[in-house]
């Protein structure tokens, strides 16, 4: 069971639909993880996917960005079915614990961020435009001074910033984050969500996934633009007051139907 | 850009100072000398590799008649001169011999291509793939004996290696299919393929010996020998090295992306399966090439050990690649030289030099060795 918190008064409301899920069902064998979920994400939205472990929220995120194909229903990314969607650079994605990879593999911050340019460059050479985009991204998330460090020498918060910079370098329109603040201390977590809020107010569509509703909603309250809505277009306060949390974290089974 | 950026920037400046003081600096972050030295080494290796490709080319040309054959003989003669000079320097009498020259060329080129592929394999946690594909290549050699017998060919080492190349590449794709279509842990299909292909090899060899008059130097293929490197084998390595280097240069970004963050690469709409197939087939190619000189059992070491050593001390992936190639060259040159001078098995000597380098890097680096999975 998972819930979706969604901001209503988006800074950018150009009406483009980023993700459009219609009656999506997905299961692993006999176990249904996502059932008849309909959900649409407009450009500039801040969509918090909440739910306890095993609620199917990672599956939901994977379906949204095309890592999984639904058993039933349709998922469209920027107006195209996810399996036909080809503009990979438009999605910035940080997988669960992706930032741990640097522990075993020596890789510098700059190299990691440069990967955001790989879909643009294809088999061609990395050019000055790509390098400039990397520098801008590093600057934007405030880790330019760390550019040449191996990422295993970074704190959890700094590593997350590195991965956000990768999405910024890609000039992604949608930022999908799977449990981005696991292993990040509370202060950095707040700073991290403040930064996401800023990026969101600059027009980036952001969809973070959090196992703990409080993690997501606390910084949201302190952020400049705290109104978010629950799955069916409710804001954060109504989400917290509604029975959605009890529904999500309680004993009842099934998925909240996100359609208003 | 928003005005609010000052806040996180400030905060991270603090964090920079903090982590700079707290983290163990990895050896040797010494001054500005390290990078120029690495690139100097890389430059020397590149020159050496080009010289060795030229050696193989001259060796091939001198088999032709006419003016091209003359060019080949003259060119190869230069290498023989260089070999004699080395002999008089070391007081030996082996380096001018054409088989030795071919073995050195093969070793140097294997040292380049194995490490370009190995650096990715180690960090894709596919270190044992090389070992498995070497066993399939051994089955390929055995099948090559049968093929040569049936077609009435001479069954030269060059022909056997060519058959091994095909068998090993097919096995690589089969292995990838098996891994994708079974629910077992990643190394179960690897173990099954390893044992299965070696089992096949023992049966085919035993059956082939009775039925076909092709002699096979099993010991040479198992343990590696610079003596089994033929002109044809060296030529094959020359071609394969050029192909592998070109493929890595062309696909470096894609390989790096799938190695570091496969899921994000998939979201970025990279064809992950295709690049995986390419990488694994390239591994098969490298393994078959390296098998002649290192032997079936030791070939995986060449893919893994120098890369593991490089990963202990490198601060970026580019540096991993550069240091892998350098460590690989040192292993090959020292190991092969020792083996040639004292008539030892080349594979064992090369690998042991590599292991010594690895232990040295573990001793001097702050990175825990346990973080690198060897499966």
Interface residues (C-beta under 8 A of the other chain):
Chain A: X65 X66 X67 X85 X86 X87 X88 X89 X91 X93 X94 X95 X98 X101 X103 X104 X105 X106 X107 X108 X110 X111 X112 X115 X118 X119 X121 X123 X126 X140 X141 X142 X143 X145 X146 X148 X149 X150 X152 X153 X154 X155 X157 X158 X161 X166 X170 X176 X191 X194 X195 X198 X201 X202
Chain B: X1 X2 X4 X5 X7 X8 X9 X10 X11 X12 X13 X15 X16 X18 X19 X23 X26 X123 X250 X251 X253 X254 X256 X257 X259 X260 X261 X263 X264 X266 X267 X268 X269 X270 X311 X314 X315 X316 X317 X318 X319 X320 X367 X371 X372 X373
